[in-house]
Amino acid sequence: MGKITGFLEIDRQSQAYEPAADRVRHFREFTLPMDEREAGRQAARCMDCGVPYCHTGCPVNNQIPDWNDLIYAGNWEAASRDLHSTNNFPEFTGKVCPAPCEEACTLNLDDAPVTIKSIEEAIADRAWAEGWVKPQPPDKLTGKRVAVIGSGPAGLAAAQQLARAGHDVHVFEKQAHAGGLLRYGIPDFKMEKHHIERRVEQMIAEGVTFHYGVNVGIDIPADEIVDGHDAVLITTGAERPRDPGLPGMELDGVHYAMPYLIQQNKRLGGESLAGEEPILAGGKRVVVIGGGDTASDCIGTAIRQGAVEVVQLDIRPRPPVRENKLLTWPYWPTKFRTSSSQEEGAKREFSCATLGLVGENGVLTGVKAARCDERRRPMDGTEFVIPADLVLIAIGFAGPQEHGLLQELPLERDPRSNILADTERYMTSERKVFAAGDVRRGQSLVVWAIREGRQAARAVDEFLMGTSNLPR
């Protein structure tokens, strides 16, 4: 473990942010990195519990007490090896994961968990700075050809694992660059995209071939991909937005969240938006409908674009500031949380149902809402209208996109329209076609996508070779 009495002597110290007044002026990352000395002090707080619930709180089962102890001892390179043994991309999760591991930490019973996420990011940053992250090409090739459709975190993790196993891996991505929603959905102020670029360079050196601007099922027949490869892994995500069914959705100024975020990420990446209607918040009154991470990303983006006002509507009641630990720990609790974007100036409305969108001459002018009871039903007599020039719908995702690939491949689906596959073989109803990540489990966290990509890679390797040395 770290220092035996560390959790008694050292206070929790979270990473600091640039002041809100400064960070809203740019789209760069604004988290101030934790220095090595402080990272060692925070790692010293780890208790190395008899049953370390942080392991199971983390979807990739990071060996958290082990690398905490290594950091406390000053052995950063060994900590990097340990961290990478369970997580292909710890710099991604160190920046954007909500850290369920910290909620599961035993010290969270006293509201002072180990700063696991910050330590993870510090290890990953040090590993890149010191040159410890190197390509790991296979010793020999298997002669097997694998297609990975989609280059989000699940696809990238699977492709890297399969290439290291010696397979000829080809990644097909509909966008101009790799990353999926990790690149196009997550704003730069949470994670700049050079982190993805250097991983892509590493994977190319390991033998992965990337094919950009190829939408399988539209630009190229799905059967051609299936027939031309020994195995196909689908990791296309779950990008179909949930339809709120609101009157007024056709008004000019009403948009789903993801096209808005994708546009801004393309602008920052220097990509063309030719043929797309610009969605911008500058000088506008913005209403964001939804209470999750995507809604928060819309808030931060709108504020940086120069919105006059940002209001967030959440149908859920305002949760308690502190959860009942004896009822929820070590699981992820429902409690009042304020994201960095919400801190920057958004007005939050809880127990607020959206009834419809109103406008004049086809142009949005406001959002009609009402207060809700405990069952989230609008209460008569509580209706009001919020003036709005731009509405962003961020109420989640209904499943994978139906056009193209899934129209061509007759794969069985689960009741939520996701591709049906179990978590042992990851094989779909079509032989040699596999599925992993959000397209299989539904919209989820980056860390869950990495886990499924790794596990699916092992399943594909076993299918091709009869056995596998890849970890699950």
C-alpha positions as CSV (number, residue, x, y, z in Angstrom):
1,M,0.0,0.0,0.0
2,G,1.0,3.6,0.1
3,K,1.9,5.1,3.5
4,I,0.4,3.0,6.2
5,T,-1.0,6.1,8.0
6,G,-1.3,8.2,4.9
7,F,-5.1,8.3,4.8
8,L,-5.0,9.7,8.4
9,E,-2.3,12.3,7.8
10,I,-2.9,13.6,4.3
11,D,-6.0,15.5,3.1
12,R,-7.6,14.7,-0.3
13,Q,-6.4,17.2,-2.9
14,S,-8.3,17.3,-6.2
15,Q,-6.9,18.8,-9.4
16,A,-7.5,22.5,-9.8
17,Y,-9.0,24.3,-12.7
18,E,-8.2,27.6,-14.4
19,P,-10.6,30.3,-13.1
20,A,-13.9,30.2,-15.0
21,A,-13.5,33.8,-16.2
22,D,-10.3,32.7,-17.9
23,R,-11.1,29.3,-19.3
24,V,-14.4,30.3,-21.0
25,R,-12.3,32.4,-23.4
26,H,-10.8,29.4,-25.1
27,F,-11.4,25.7,-26.0
28,R,-8.2,24.3,-24.6
29,E,-8.0,21.9,-21.6
30,F,-8.1,23.9,-18.4
31,T,-7.4,21.3,-15.7
32,L,-4.1,22.1,-14.0
33,P,-1.9,19.0,-13.9
34,M,-1.0,17.6,-10.6
35,D,2.7,17.7,-10.0
36,E,4.7,14.5,-9.2
37,R,5.2,15.4,-5.6
38,E,1.5,15.9,-4.9
39,A,0.6,12.8,-6.9
40,G,2.9,10.8,-4.6
41,R,1.2,12.3,-1.6
42,Q,-2.2,11.5,-2.9
43,A,-1.2,8.0,-3.8
44,A,0.1,7.6,-0.2
45,R,-3.5,7.9,1.0
46,C,-4.5,4.5,-0.6
47,M,-5.3,2.0,2.1
48,D,-4.8,-1.2,-0.1
49,C,-8.1,-2.5,1.3
50,G,-8.6,-6.2,2.0
51,V,-11.4,-6.0,-0.6
52,P,-10.4,-3.1,-2.9
53,Y,-13.8,-2.1,-4.3
54,C,-12.1,0.4,-6.6
55,H,-11.1,-2.6,-8.8
56,T,-14.7,-3.5,-9.5
57,G,-15.9,0.1,-9.5
58,C,-13.5,0.5,-12.5
59,P,-14.9,-1.2,-15.6
60,V,-11.4,-2.1,-16.9
61,N,-10.5,-3.4,-13.4
62,N,-7.4,-1.2,-13.1
63,Q,-5.1,-2.5,-10.4
64,I,-5.4,0.8,-8.5
65,P,-3.7,0.0,-5.1
66,D,-0.7,-1.5,-7.0
67,W,0.1,1.6,-9.0
68,N,-0.7,3.9,-6.1
69,D,2.0,2.1,-4.1
70,L,4.4,2.3,-7.0
71,I,3.8,6.1,-7.3
72,Y,4.3,6.5,-3.6
73,A,7.6,4.6,-3.9
74,G,8.6,6.8,-6.9
75,N,8.6,4.0,-9.5
76,W,6.6,5.8,-12.2
77,E,7.7,3.6,-15.1
78,A,6.5,0.4,-13.3
79,A,3.3,2.2,-12.5
80,S,2.9,3.0,-16.2
81,R,3.3,-0.6,-17.2
82,D,0.8,-1.7,-14.6
83,L,-1.7,0.9,-15.7
84,H,-1.4,0.0,-19.4
85,S,-1.8,-3.7,-18.6
86,T,-5.5,-3.1,-18.1
87,N,-6.2,0.1,-20.0
88,N,-5.0,0.9,-23.5
89,F,-5.7,4.6,-23.2
90,P,-5.3,5.8,-19.6
91,E,-4.9,9.4,-20.7
92,F,-8.4,9.3,-22.2
93,T,-10.0,7.9,-19.0
94,G,-7.8,10.1,-16.8
95,K,-9.4,13.1,-18.5
96,V,-13.0,12.2,-19.3
97,C,-14.1,9.3,-17.1
98,P,-16.4,10.3,-14.2
99,A,-14.4,8.0,-11.9
100,P,-16.7,5.3,-10.6
101,C,-13.6,4.0,-8.9
102,E,-13.5,7.0,-6.6
103,E,-17.1,6.5,-5.6
104,A,-16.2,2.8,-4.7
105,C,-13.1,3.8,-2.7
106,T,-13.4,2.9,1.0
107,L,-12.3,6.4,1.9
108,N,-15.4,7.7,0.1
109,L,-17.4,6.5,3.1
110,D,-16.0,9.6,4.7
111,D,-16.3,11.7,1.5
112,A,-12.6,11.8,0.9
113,P,-11.7,9.1,-1.7
114,V,-8.2,8.7,-3.1
115,T,-7.8,11.0,-6.2
116,I,-7.5,8.0,-8.4
117,K,-8.5,9.8,-11.7
118,S,-5.9,12.5,-11.2
119,I,-3.2,10.0,-10.4
120,E,-4.1,8.0,-13.4
121,E,-3.8,11.1,-15.6
122,A,-0.5,12.0,-14.0
123,I,0.9,8.5,-14.7
124,A,-0.2,8.6,-18.4
125,D,1.2,12.1,-18.9
126,R,4.5,11.1,-17.3
127,A,4.7,8.0,-19.5
128,W,4.4,10.0,-22.7
129,A,6.8,12.7,-21.5
130,E,9.4,10.1,-20.7
131,G,9.0,8.1,-23.9
132,W,7.8,5.0,-22.1
133,V,4.8,4.6,-24.5
134,K,6.2,2.8,-27.5
135,P,4.7,0.8,-30.4
136,Q,4.4,-2.9,-29.6
137,P,4.3,-4.7,-33.0
138,P,3.8,-8.5,-32.9
139,D,6.7,-10.9,-33.1
140,K,4.9,-12.8,-35.9
141,L,1.9,-12.4,-38.1
142,T,-1.0,-14.8,-38.1
143,G,-2.1,-14.2,-41.7
144,K,-5.7,-13.5,-40.5
145,R,-7.4,-10.3,-41.7
146,V,-9.8,-8.5,-39.3
147,A,-12.1,-5.5,-40.0
148,V,-13.1,-3.1,-37.2
149,I,-16.0,-0.9,-38.2
150,G,-15.9,2.3,-36.2
151,S,-12.9,3.9,-34.5
152,G,-14.3,5.1,-31.2
153,P,-12.7,3.9,-27.9
154,A,-14.1,0.4,-28.3
155,G,-12.8,0.1,-31.9
156,L,-9.4,1.5,-31.1
157,A,-8.9,-0.7,-28.1
158,A,-9.9,-3.8,-30.0
159,A,-7.8,-2.9,-33.0
160,Q,-4.7,-2.4,-30.9
161,Q,-5.1,-5.6,-29.1
162,L,-5.7,-7.6,-32.3
163,A,-2.8,-6.0,-34.0
164,R,-0.5,-6.9,-31.1
165,A,-1.8,-10.5,-31.4
166,G,-0.4,-10.6,-35.0
167,H,-3.6,-10.0,-37.1
168,D,-3.8,-7.7,-40.1
169,V,-6.3,-5.2,-38.7
170,H,-8.2,-2.7,-40.8
171,V,-10.2,0.1,-39.2
172,F,-13.0,1.7,-41.2
173,E,-14.2,5.1,-40.1
174,K,-16.9,7.3,-41.7
175,Q,-15.3,10.5,-40.4
176,A,-12.1,12.2,-41.6
177,H,-10.2,11.2,-38.4
178,A,-10.2,8.4,-35.8
179,G,-11.8,8.7,-32.4
180,G,-15.6,8.5,-32.9
181,L,-17.5,10.5,-30.4
182,L,-14.3,10.6,-28.3
183,R,-13.1,13.1,-31.0
184,Y,-16.3,14.6,-32.3
185,G,-18.6,14.5,-29.3
186,I,-16.3,15.4,-26.4
187,P,-15.2,19.1,-26.4
188,D,-11.5,20.1,-26.6
189,F,-11.8,21.8,-23.2
190,K,-12.3,18.3,-21.7
191,M,-9.7,16.5,-24.0
192,E,-7.7,18.0,-26.8
193,K,-7.5,15.7,-29.8
194,H,-3.7,15.4,-30.0
195,H,-4.0,12.7,-27.4
196,I,-5.9,10.6,-29.9
197,E,-3.5,11.4,-32.8
198,R,-0.5,10.1,-30.9
199,R,-2.3,6.8,-30.1
200,V,-3.2,6.5,-33.8
201,E,0.4,6.9,-34.7
202,Q,1.3,4.3,-32.2
203,M,-1.3,1.9,-33.6
204,I,-0.1,2.5,-37.2
205,A,3.4,1.6,-36.1
206,E,1.9,-1.6,-34.6
207,G,0.4,-2.6,-38.0
208,V,-3.1,-1.2,-37.9
209,T,-4.4,0.3,-41.2
210,F,-7.0,3.1,-41.0
211,H,-9.5,3.8,-43.8
212,Y,-11.1,7.2,-43.3
213,G,-14.2,8.6,-45.0
214,V,-15.6,5.1,-45.5
215,N,-19.1,4.6,-44.2
216,V,-19.7,0.9,-44.4
217,G,-23.1,0.1,-45.8
218,I,-23.2,3.4,-47.7
219,D,-19.8,4.0,-49.3
220,I,-19.0,0.3,-49.5
221,P,-21.3,-2.7,-49.2
222,A,-21.3,-4.4,-45.8
223,D,-21.1,-7.8,-47.5
224,E,-17.8,-6.8,-49.2
225,I,-16.3,-6.1,-45.8
226,V,-17.6,-9.4,-44.3
227,D,-16.5,-11.5,-47.3
228,G,-13.1,-9.8,-47.5
229,H,-12.1,-10.5,-43.9
230,D,-11.7,-13.5,-41.6
231,A,-13.6,-11.6,-38.8
232,V,-15.5,-8.4,-38.5
233,L,-16.0,-6.4,-35.3
234,I,-18.7,-3.7,-35.3
235,T,-18.0,-0.8,-32.9
236,T,-20.1,1.9,-34.5
237,G,-21.6,3.3,-31.3
238,A,-25.2,4.3,-30.5
239,E,-25.6,7.7,-32.0
240,R,-29.3,7.7,-32.8
241,P,-30.8,10.5,-30.5
242,R,-33.8,9.9,-28.4
243,D,-36.8,11.7,-29.9
244,P,-38.5,13.9,-27.2
245,G,-41.7,14.0,-29.2
246,L,-42.2,17.7,-28.5
247,P,-44.4,20.0,-30.5
248,G,-42.3,22.5,-32.4
249,M,-39.3,20.3,-33.1
250,E,-39.4,21.6,-36.7
251,L,-38.7,25.2,-35.7
252,D,-35.5,26.9,-36.9
253,G,-33.2,27.0,-33.9
254,V,-34.0,23.5,-32.5
255,H,-31.2,20.9,-32.7
256,Y,-30.1,17.7,-31.2
257,A,-26.9,18.0,-29.1
258,M,-24.6,15.8,-31.0
259,P,-24.6,17.7,-34.4
260,Y,-23.9,20.8,-32.4
261,L,-20.9,19.3,-30.6
262,I,-19.6,17.6,-33.7
263,Q,-19.7,20.9,-35.6
264,Q,-17.7,22.7,-33.0
265,N,-15.1,19.9,-32.8
266,K,-14.8,20.0,-36.6
267,R,-14.2,23.7,-36.5
268,L,-11.5,23.4,-34.0
269,G,-10.0,20.5,-36.0
270,G,-10.0,22.6,-39.2
271,E,-12.4,20.3,-41.0
272,S,-14.9,21.5,-43.6
273,L,-18.5,22.2,-42.7
274,A,-19.6,22.7,-46.3
275,G,-23.2,21.9,-46.8
276,E,-24.0,22.0,-43.1
277,E,-26.3,24.6,-41.5
278,P,-24.1,26.3,-38.9
279,I,-25.3,25.8,-35.3
280,L,-23.8,28.6,-33.1
281,A,-24.7,30.0,-29.7
282,G,-23.0,33.4,-30.0
283,G,-25.4,36.2,-28.9
284,K,-28.3,33.8,-28.3
285,R,-30.4,32.7,-25.4
286,V,-29.7,29.0,-25.1
287,V,-31.8,26.3,-23.5
288,V,-30.3,22.8,-23.0
289,I,-32.8,20.1,-22.4
290,G,-31.3,17.2,-20.4
291,G,-29.2,16.6,-17.3
292,G,-26.3,14.4,-18.3
293,D,-22.8,14.7,-19.5
294,T,-23.8,15.6,-23.1
295,A,-25.9,18.4,-21.8
296,S,-23.0,19.7,-19.7
297,D,-20.8,19.6,-22.8
298,C,-23.4,21.7,-24.7
299,I,-23.4,24.2,-21.8
300,G,-19.6,24.7,-21.8
301,T,-19.5,25.0,-25.6
302,A,-22.4,27.5,-25.7
303,I,-20.8,29.7,-23.1
304,R,-17.5,29.7,-25.0
305,Q,-19.3,30.6,-28.2
306,G,-20.6,33.7,-26.5
307,A,-24.2,32.7,-25.5
308,V,-26.1,35.5,-23.8
309,E,-27.7,33.1,-21.3
310,V,-27.7,29.3,-20.8
311,V,-30.5,27.5,-19.0
312,Q,-30.5,23.8,-18.4
313,L,-33.8,21.9,-17.9
314,D,-33.8,18.7,-16.0
315,I,-37.0,16.7,-15.5
316,R,-35.5,14.9,-12.5
317,P,-35.9,16.4,-9.0
318,R,-32.8,18.1,-7.5
319,P,-30.9,15.2,-5.8
320,P,-29.5,15.3,-2.3
321,V,-26.1,17.0,-1.8
322,R,-24.8,13.9,0.0
323,E,-25.9,10.3,-0.6
324,N,-26.7,7.8,2.1
325,K,-23.4,5.8,2.0
326,L,-24.9,2.8,3.8
327,L,-27.4,2.4,1.0
328,T,-25.3,3.2,-2.1
329,W,-21.6,2.6,-1.5
330,P,-19.7,1.2,-3.3
331,Y,-22.0,1.8,-6.3
332,W,-22.4,5.1,-8.3
333,P,-24.8,7.2,-6.2
334,T,-27.4,9.8,-7.3
335,K,-26.4,13.0,-5.7
336,F,-26.1,16.7,-6.6
337,R,-23.1,17.2,-8.8
338,T,-22.0,20.4,-10.5
339,S,-19.8,20.0,-13.6
340,S,-17.1,22.5,-14.6
341,S,-19.4,23.7,-17.4
342,Q,-22.3,24.3,-15.1
343,E,-20.0,26.3,-12.8
344,E,-19.3,28.7,-15.7
345,G,-22.7,30.3,-15.5
346,A,-25.6,28.0,-16.4
347,K,-28.9,28.4,-14.7
348,R,-30.3,24.9,-13.7
349,E,-34.0,24.1,-13.4
350,F,-34.9,20.8,-11.7
351,S,-38.3,19.0,-11.7
352,C,-38.9,20.8,-15.0
353,A,-40.8,19.1,-17.8
354,T,-40.5,20.4,-21.3
355,L,-44.0,20.7,-22.8
356,G,-43.1,22.1,-26.2
357,L,-41.2,24.6,-28.3
358,V,-42.8,27.8,-29.4
359,G,-42.0,30.2,-32.2
360,E,-43.1,32.8,-34.7
361,N,-42.9,32.5,-38.5
362,G,-41.1,29.1,-38.2
363,V,-38.4,30.5,-35.9
364,L,-37.9,29.4,-32.3
365,T,-38.7,32.0,-29.6
366,G,-39.1,30.0,-26.4
367,V,-39.6,26.8,-24.5
368,K,-42.8,26.0,-22.8
369,A,-42.2,24.1,-19.5
370,A,-43.9,23.2,-16.3
371,R,-43.0,22.0,-12.8
372,C,-43.2,18.3,-12.1
373,D,-44.4,16.2,-9.2
374,E,-42.4,13.4,-7.7
375,R,-43.5,11.1,-10.5
376,R,-42.1,13.5,-13.1
377,R,-45.6,14.5,-14.3
378,P,-46.3,18.1,-15.2
379,M,-48.5,19.9,-12.6
380,D,-51.4,22.0,-13.8
381,G,-51.1,25.7,-13.3
382,T,-47.3,25.7,-13.2
383,E,-46.6,26.3,-16.9
384,F,-44.2,29.0,-18.0
385,V,-42.2,30.0,-21.1
386,I,-38.4,30.4,-21.2
387,P,-37.2,32.8,-24.0
388,A,-34.8,31.0,-26.3
389,D,-33.1,31.5,-29.6
390,L,-31.4,28.1,-29.6
391,V,-32.5,24.8,-28.0
392,L,-30.2,21.8,-27.8
393,I,-31.9,18.4,-27.1
394,A,-29.6,16.3,-24.9
395,I,-31.8,13.6,-23.4
396,G,-29.8,10.5,-24.4
397,F,-29.6,8.1,-27.2
398,A,-32.0,5.4,-28.5
399,G,-29.5,3.0,-30.1
400,P,-27.3,2.6,-33.1
401,Q,-28.1,4.4,-36.4
402,E,-30.3,2.2,-38.5
403,H,-29.3,3.3,-42.0
404,G,-26.4,1.8,-43.9
405,L,-24.6,-1.0,-42.1
406,L,-27.4,-2.3,-40.0
407,Q,-29.8,-2.2,-42.9
408,E,-27.6,-4.5,-44.9
409,L,-26.6,-7.0,-42.2
410,P,-29.6,-8.9,-40.8
411,L,-28.3,-9.1,-37.2
412,E,-30.5,-9.9,-34.2
413,R,-31.2,-7.1,-31.9
414,D,-32.0,-6.8,-28.2
415,P,-35.2,-5.1,-27.0
416,R,-33.5,-1.7,-27.0
417,S,-32.4,-2.1,-30.7
418,N,-28.8,-2.7,-29.9
419,I,-26.9,-5.5,-31.7
420,L,-27.5,-8.8,-29.7
421,A,-24.2,-10.3,-28.5
422,D,-23.1,-11.7,-25.1
423,T,-20.0,-10.6,-23.1
424,E,-18.2,-13.9,-23.5
425,R,-18.0,-14.4,-27.2
426,Y,-19.2,-11.0,-28.4
427,M,-20.4,-12.8,-31.6
428,T,-23.6,-11.6,-33.3
429,S,-26.2,-13.9,-34.9
430,E,-24.0,-13.8,-38.0
431,R,-21.0,-16.1,-37.9
432,K,-17.6,-14.2,-37.8
433,V,-19.4,-10.9,-37.1
434,F,-18.8,-9.5,-33.6
435,A,-20.1,-6.4,-31.8
436,A,-18.8,-4.4,-28.9
437,G,-19.1,-1.1,-27.1
438,D,-22.2,1.2,-27.3
439,V,-23.6,-0.6,-30.4
440,R,-24.0,-3.7,-28.2
441,R,-24.6,-2.3,-24.7
442,G,-26.2,1.1,-25.4
443,Q,-24.7,4.5,-24.8
444,S,-22.3,4.4,-22.0
445,L,-18.9,5.6,-20.7
446,V,-15.6,5.7,-22.5
447,V,-14.1,3.3,-20.0
448,W,-16.9,0.7,-20.6
449,A,-16.1,1.0,-24.4
450,I,-12.4,0.3,-23.7
451,R,-13.3,-2.7,-21.6
452,E,-15.6,-4.2,-24.3
453,G,-13.1,-3.5,-27.0
454,R,-10.4,-5.4,-25.1
455,Q,-12.7,-8.3,-24.3
456,A,-14.1,-8.5,-27.8
457,A,-10.5,-8.6,-29.2
458,R,-9.8,-11.7,-27.1
459,A,-13.0,-13.3,-28.3
460,V,-12.1,-12.6,-32.0
461,D,-8.6,-13.9,-31.4
462,E,-10.0,-17.1,-29.9
463,F,-12.4,-17.5,-32.8
464,L,-9.5,-17.1,-35.3
465,M,-6.8,-19.1,-33.6
466,G,-8.7,-21.4,-31.2
467,T,-7.0,-19.9,-28.2
468,S,-5.8,-16.5,-27.1
469,N,-3.1,-15.0,-24.8
470,L,-4.9,-11.6,-24.9
471,P,-6.2,-10.4,-21.4
472,R,-9.9,-9.9,-20.8
